[in-house]
Amino acid sequence: MKKRQKQLLYMFLGSALLLGAPERVVAEEAEAKVAEAEFNLDEYVVTASRMPTKVSETAANVTVIGRKEIEQKNLSTISEALTQAGVIVKTEGGSAGEESSIILNGDNRVVVLVDGRKINGEQRTSFSKSGYNLNELPNMNSVEKIEVVRGAASSLYGSNGVGGVINIITRKGAEPSSTVSTEFGSWGARRYSLQSSGKSGDTGYIFTFERQTQDNYEYKDPSTGKVVTMDNSDFSREKASVRIDKELGEGKTLTFYFNHLDEDANQTITKPGFVLYSPNASRHTIQNNVSLAYRWQQGENVTNNLQIYRNHSNFLWDRYKYNTYSSWYRTEADGIEWNQTRRLSDRHTLLGGFDWRNTQVDSKIYDAIPTGYDGKKIRNLGLFLEDRWAFDSLWTLTTGFRKDDSSEYDGASTVRLSLNRKVNDSTNAYLSWGQVYRGPDAVDLFLPDGSYYLSNPNLKPEKGDTVTLGINTTLSGGTAIQANVFSTHLKDALGTKVYSYASGMQMWQPYNIAEQKKQGFDLSITQPLAKHWDMTAGYSYLKVKEKNDDSGLGYQLDIANSNPNFYRLGFLYHNDAWNVNVMGRGATGRSLEAFTSRQYWVLDVAASYQIKPNIKVYAKVYNLTNRAYETTYAKDTAYLSDGSMAAGALPMSSRQFVFGVEGRM
């Protein structure tokens, strides 16, 4: 973004925040259109402050993906839902079985929650070390809504709260109903799902099951233009979940939740020609997560939330057949979370609480020199307090403080300050600043020297701060706009050094980069075009620079930035039995050191038709124009067999067709 453009943007947002805009009377016709907007300023969200808060009083860029949108657009996965909402999702290849992670405010250090329970693991699941994989999250039949909050979140949620928070809120059982669906498509893709829910007296329940399989996917080779099959990329995945809600009376509710995942996937890692190409590699993942939550009121002004949980994950990766060169990781995380919201007055609310988590991790890596660790534990206790105070009907100041104490690395104290200005009934502007941190994961902390890994006992947590200035507004005519600029500065950012030797062997070692800076801008617009038409558009800009003390070169641009300029444009047609969704997205300004092209453009189309009140058919086409592109670059994967480096190791899939039928009873 040019300097002059930045100055104008800051002036615009700053004026809205400090001076306010004139009050306007919105016509009744415009108010009716606002209800169809992508976000609603009167809607309540819980993720940004751990308490129900109106969007107009939340000092953050918040996106809500509700149940209506999920069904209208026939969204099948968390990844697809986030992509449709303008969130950047990075995938380590084109198969639906590949691992993927989220980018918020230019950062993959994102807290991921299910019903407020943190699911980020202490052991890596991907090249991003994100501690989660979107494919492991609940299936969409069990999701009520997804809240996406961009910006600093460490003062409430601790480690990983650099780019923001994703909270997946599951559905409650209501009136008796059952839904059965089947889906099939390109490359032998098949999906079968069942959802059944009901309520008896004061007890509601919902059960979901899903099985998904796919054969080897295809990608388009950018050098030849030919569509190529990626061998050894097939997978099968089963998911199941149960939620039971018991109303105990007098504002008391008890919720039991359990979800299960069993996945078998083959994984080549890279396409042929690269040193990590593994035509026989496979992985097997089992997850069993269980939680019990109790919510109760103390009078009218005090609300308590208590949750205990266990997250279990067992991950086995084989590079070759017969369990040779294998990696095995097991994680058992036990946690307790409690918070209390105390409404002191109409304008003053306090929230405080703690979260305690004790994780046992085990790892075995069967290589030329077997390595690993047994029974290692990472314990963390976090105490937090947040004070939300409205000066008057327009200004709200929120201050937050959190203290984390870890058993394996230096603890952290993080502070957050935010100021929100309600300009009028349809506009709010905000300024927020927050400290952030992220600790090393178990692999970095415990894995000893081996045939491809070098330990580093001097690792430190990443620490820094981020500032965000933004505005949410709905204009006359129903145009809804969200815009924010942000800047993040991290010290001791974690990275990986790769040592290559003449023999072709490589060694990986974690280390702390000196500093990392990120600056960006995000704009989202929703416009009702006509009675049955809606448009969404968005643009984001991201600049990432890193300074490595070892190089002596000062700040250098991060070539792994896959979306320096990211664009999206979508149209939704909804009328009686028809829903048609068209979404285009793309990026420019990418490095040719990391990617095969400086830009990419992808078009996805979905359409559904309600044959009968209880039967729906739908069709979807991903990558309609059959483009060759990649969304992820990792230096580990960029080495060719001859030791040189090249781009394009992790290609995304070519055009794919999907057809489905859904029946309700």
Buried (B, 14 or more C-beta within 10 A) or exposed (E): BEEEEBEEBEEBBBEBBEEBBEEEEBEEEBBEBBEBBBBBBEBEBBBBBBBEBBBBBBBBBBBBBBBEBBBBBBBBBBBBBBBBBBBBBBBBBBBBBBBBBBBBBBBBBBBBBBBBBBBBBBBBBBBBBBBBBBBBBBBBBBBBBBBBBBBBBBBBBBBBBBBBBBBBBBBBBEEEBEBBBEBBBBBEBBBBBBBBBBBEEEEBBBBBBBBBBBBBBBBBBBEEEEBBEBBBBBBBBBBBBBBBBBBEEEBEBBBBBBBBBBBBBBBBBBBEEBBBBBEBBBBBBBBBBBBBBBBBEEEEEBBBBBBBBEBBBBBBBBBEEEEEBBBBBBBBBBBBBBBBBBBEEEBEBBBBBBBBBBBBBBBBBBBEEEBBBEEBEBBBBBBBBBBBBBEEEEEBBBBBBBBBBBEBBEBBBBBBBBBBBBBBBBBBBBBBBBBBBBBBBBBBBBBEEBEBBBBBEEBEBBBBBBBBBBBBBBBBEBBBBBBBBBBBBBBBBBBBBBEBEEEEEBBBBBBBBBBBBBBBBBBBBBBBEEEBBBBBBBBBBBBBBBBBEEEEEEBEEBBBBBBBBBBBBBBBBBEEEEBBBBBBBBBBBBBEEBBBBEBBBBBBBBBBBBEEEEEBEBBBBBBBEBBBBBBBBBBBBBBBEEEEBBBBBBBBBBBBBBBBBBBBE
